[in-house]
């Protein structure tokens, strides 16, 4: 049995992970979430009170983070500003959460010698042409193209640097697009579904020739659990 601190655990992917852990292990979970527009306490309804605790707060709050990390065995870091379009309109929250927030967490994990897993994105690698035979791998050079993906790339590099410079016990996973329960309606698959429900013609980007890779949130959760 482990004690997990899950940041961003009221968000879409994080809440799916919390459900998965509590349903498939004997672990205890504390969620730290700021409850921005992307966080929803309804996503955490019905969880066992003897193994689950929710704390509302900011991952940039060093004192709060220090206390919570000290009481955990493993930190699983889902919290992030993650909407590309929003990052183009106002990049600053992405710098605050994705860079400073990650720094705050890894400093606490280093201080208390805790295991740290960082949830990242394949968008740090940039784009591939549809007919490109190459595939992204752990050794692919980073080539972010938006304020969102650049701040995620920056947070990845902070974790890598803390591993090498300070011996932080950390891993990183770079996942593709997730879909599944509790997803915010702004995202592509929920938006297409609500358009159909509302009698609105589903909309595609550009000429409809773009290709995306998706993974179900439960499959992503099982992978993260295997990694930690």
C-alpha positions as CSV (number, residue, x, y, z in Angstrom):
1,X,0.0,0.0,0.0
2,X,1.3,3.4,-1.0
3,X,0.2,7.0,-0.3
4,X,-0.1,8.9,-3.6
5,X,-0.3,12.6,-4.0
6,X,-2.0,13.3,-7.3
7,X,-1.8,16.9,-8.6
8,X,-4.6,18.0,-10.9
9,X,-6.6,15.0,-9.8
10,X,-10.0,16.8,-10.3
11,X,-9.2,17.3,-14.0
12,X,-10.2,15.0,-16.8
13,X,-7.1,12.7,-17.0
14,X,-6.2,13.0,-13.3
15,X,-9.6,12.1,-12.0
16,X,-9.6,9.0,-14.2
17,X,-6.3,8.0,-12.7
18,X,-7.6,8.5,-9.2
19,X,-10.6,6.3,-9.9
20,X,-8.3,3.7,-11.6
21,X,-5.9,3.6,-8.6
22,X,-8.7,3.3,-6.0
23,X,-10.4,0.5,-8.0
24,X,-7.3,-1.5,-8.7
25,X,-5.0,-1.1,-5.7
26,X,-5.1,-0.7,-2.0
27,X,-3.4,2.6,-2.2
28,X,-4.5,5.9,-0.5
29,X,-4.8,9.0,-2.7
30,X,-4.6,12.7,-1.8
31,X,-5.7,15.0,-4.6
32,X,-4.3,18.6,-4.8
33,X,-6.2,20.7,-7.3
34,X,-6.7,24.4,-7.8
35,X,-10.2,23.8,-9.3
36,X,-9.8,26.1,-12.3
37,X,-12.5,25.8,-15.0
38,X,-11.0,22.4,-16.0
39,X,-11.4,20.9,-12.5
40,X,-14.6,19.3,-11.4
41,X,-15.3,17.8,-8.0
42,X,-18.2,15.8,-9.5
43,X,-15.5,13.8,-11.2
44,X,-14.4,12.5,-7.8
45,X,-17.8,11.8,-6.3
46,X,-18.4,8.5,-4.6
47,X,-14.7,7.6,-3.8
48,X,-14.0,5.7,-0.6
49,X,-13.5,8.3,2.2
50,X,-11.1,6.1,4.1
51,X,-8.7,6.1,1.2
52,X,-9.3,9.4,-0.5
53,X,-8.7,13.0,0.5
54,X,-9.2,16.2,-1.5
55,X,-7.2,19.4,-0.9
56,X,-8.0,22.6,-2.9
57,X,-4.8,24.5,-3.6
58,X,-2.2,25.7,-6.0
59,X,0.9,23.7,-6.9
60,X,2.8,27.0,-6.9
61,X,2.1,27.3,-3.1
62,X,5.4,26.0,-1.8
63,X,4.3,25.7,1.8
64,X,1.2,23.7,1.0
65,X,3.1,21.5,-1.5
66,X,5.9,20.9,1.0
67,X,3.4,19.6,3.6
68,X,1.6,17.3,1.2
69,X,4.7,15.9,-0.5
70,X,6.2,15.1,3.0
71,X,3.2,12.9,3.7
72,X,3.2,11.0,0.4
73,X,5.2,8.1,-0.9
74,X,4.8,9.0,-4.6
75,X,3.9,12.3,-6.3
76,X,2.0,11.9,-9.6
77,X,1.9,15.2,-11.4
78,X,-1.1,15.7,-13.7
79,X,-1.7,19.4,-13.0
80,X,-1.2,21.6,-16.0
81,X,-2.7,24.3,-18.1
82,X,-3.4,22.3,-21.3
83,X,-5.5,24.0,-23.9
84,X,-3.5,25.1,-26.9
85,X,-6.0,27.8,-28.0
86,X,-6.0,29.3,-24.5
87,X,-2.2,29.4,-24.5
88,X,-2.3,31.5,-27.6
89,X,-4.7,34.0,-26.0
90,X,-2.9,34.2,-22.6
91,X,0.4,32.4,-22.2
92,X,1.1,33.6,-18.6
93,X,-1.0,31.0,-16.7
94,X,0.9,28.3,-18.7
95,X,4.2,29.6,-17.5
96,X,3.0,29.8,-13.9
97,X,1.4,26.4,-13.6
98,X,3.5,24.3,-16.0
99,X,6.9,25.7,-15.2
100,X,6.8,27.3,-11.7
101,X,4.3,24.7,-10.4
102,X,6.5,21.8,-11.6
103,X,9.6,23.4,-10.1
104,X,7.8,23.8,-6.8
105,X,6.8,20.1,-6.8
106,X,10.2,18.7,-7.8
107,X,11.9,20.8,-5.2
108,X,9.6,19.4,-2.5
109,X,10.1,15.8,-3.8
110,X,13.9,16.4,-3.8
111,X,13.8,17.7,-0.2
112,X,11.8,14.8,1.1
113,X,13.4,12.1,-1.1
114,X,10.0,11.1,-2.7
115,X,9.3,9.3,-6.0
116,X,8.0,11.6,-8.7
117,X,6.2,10.9,-11.9
118,X,5.6,13.7,-14.4
119,X,2.7,13.5,-16.9
120,X,3.7,15.2,-20.1
121,X,2.5,15.2,-23.7
122,X,3.6,14.0,-27.1
123,X,3.1,17.6,-28.3
124,X,6.6,18.5,-27.0
125,X,8.0,16.6,-30.0
126,X,6.1,18.8,-32.5
127,X,4.4,17.5,-35.6
128,X,4.9,14.6,-38.1
129,X,3.8,14.7,-41.7
130,X,1.1,12.1,-42.4
131,X,3.4,10.0,-44.7
132,X,6.5,10.3,-42.4
133,X,7.8,6.8,-41.6
134,X,9.3,8.1,-38.4
135,X,7.6,7.8,-35.0
136,X,8.2,9.7,-31.9
137,X,10.4,8.0,-29.3
138,X,12.1,8.9,-26.0
139,X,15.1,10.1,-28.0
140,X,13.2,12.4,-30.5
141,X,14.4,16.0,-30.2
142,X,11.9,18.4,-28.7
143,X,10.2,20.8,-31.1
144,X,7.3,22.4,-29.3
145,X,5.2,24.8,-31.4
146,X,2.9,26.7,-29.0
147,X,3.0,28.3,-25.5
148,X,1.3,25.2,-24.1
149,X,3.7,22.7,-25.6
150,X,6.8,24.8,-25.0
151,X,5.9,25.1,-21.3
152,X,5.4,21.3,-21.1
153,X,8.7,20.8,-22.8
154,X,10.3,23.2,-20.3
155,X,8.8,21.3,-17.4
156,X,10.0,18.0,-18.8
157,X,13.5,19.4,-19.0
158,X,13.4,20.6,-15.4
159,X,12.5,17.1,-14.3
160,X,15.4,15.6,-16.4
161,X,17.8,18.2,-14.9
162,X,16.7,17.5,-11.3
163,X,17.3,13.8,-11.9
164,X,20.8,14.4,-13.2
165,X,21.8,17.3,-10.9
166,X,20.2,16.2,-7.7
167,X,19.3,12.5,-8.0
168,X,15.6,13.1,-8.1
169,X,13.7,9.8,-8.3
170,X,11.6,10.6,-11.3
171,X,10.1,9.3,-14.5
172,X,8.3,11.1,-17.4
173,X,5.5,9.8,-19.7
174,X,4.6,11.6,-22.9
175,X,1.1,10.5,-23.8
176,X,-1.0,11.3,-26.9
177,X,-4.6,12.7,-26.8
178,X,-6.8,11.1,-24.1
179,X,-10.6,10.6,-24.3
180,X,-13.0,9.1,-21.9
181,X,-15.2,9.9,-18.8
182,X,-15.2,13.4,-17.2
183,X,-13.6,15.1,-20.3
184,X,-14.3,18.8,-20.6
185,X,-16.7,19.7,-23.4
186,X,-14.2,22.0,-25.1
187,X,-12.2,19.0,-26.3
188,X,-12.6,17.5,-29.7
189,X,-14.4,14.2,-29.1
190,X,-16.9,15.6,-26.5
191,X,-17.5,18.7,-28.7
192,X,-18.4,16.5,-31.7
193,X,-20.8,14.4,-29.6
194,X,-22.5,17.5,-28.1
195,X,-22.8,19.0,-31.6
196,X,-24.6,15.8,-32.8
197,X,-26.9,15.9,-29.8
198,X,-27.7,19.5,-30.4
199,X,-28.3,19.0,-34.1
200,X,-25.3,20.9,-35.1
201,X,-23.1,19.7,-38.0
202,X,-19.8,18.3,-36.5
203,X,-16.9,20.5,-37.4
204,X,-13.5,19.4,-38.6
205,X,-10.3,21.4,-38.6
206,X,-9.0,22.6,-42.0
207,X,-10.0,20.2,-44.8
208,X,-10.5,17.3,-42.4
209,X,-7.2,15.7,-43.5
210,X,-5.4,16.0,-40.1
211,X,-4.7,12.9,-38.2
212,X,-4.6,12.5,-34.4
213,X,-3.8,9.6,-32.1
214,X,-6.1,9.0,-29.1
215,X,-5.8,6.7,-26.1
216,X,-8.6,5.9,-23.6
217,X,-8.0,7.5,-20.2
218,X,-8.2,4.1,-18.5
219,X,-5.4,2.7,-20.7
220,X,-3.3,5.8,-19.9
221,X,-4.0,5.3,-16.2
222,X,-2.9,1.6,-16.3
223,X,0.3,2.7,-18.0
224,X,1.1,5.3,-15.4
225,X,0.4,2.9,-12.6
226,X,2.7,0.4,-14.2
227,X,5.5,3.0,-14.4
228,X,5.3,4.1,-10.8
